[in-house]
Amino acid sequence: MGTKRTRFSEEQIIGVLKEAEAGAKTADLARRHGVSEATIYNWKSKYGGMEVSDARRLKELESENAKLKRLLADAMLDKAALKGLLAKKF
């Protein structure tokens, strides 16, 4: 997944999407906020229909998921290292 840091907070992104829902044209929004139309379509697919609290929760869950993946990777490395030590011993 692209973890390129965005210059926009969830609040700002949802604000832009609310303007779109209110009838603003994607091209106009893109120009006004200095992003590409593709960016706005990506935001719509990720945040469309969300409230700010939902977006914050999504971000927390993504962060938690990344932490758990790192913990799992560390545990797997430890297990592999222990297996290697045991193999040498016997």
Buried (B, 14 or more C-beta within 10 A) or exposed (E): EEEEEBEBEBEBBBEBBEBBEEEBEBEEBBEEBEBEEEBBEBBBEEBEEBEBEEBBEBEEEEEEEEEEEEEEEEEEEEEEEEEEEEEEEE
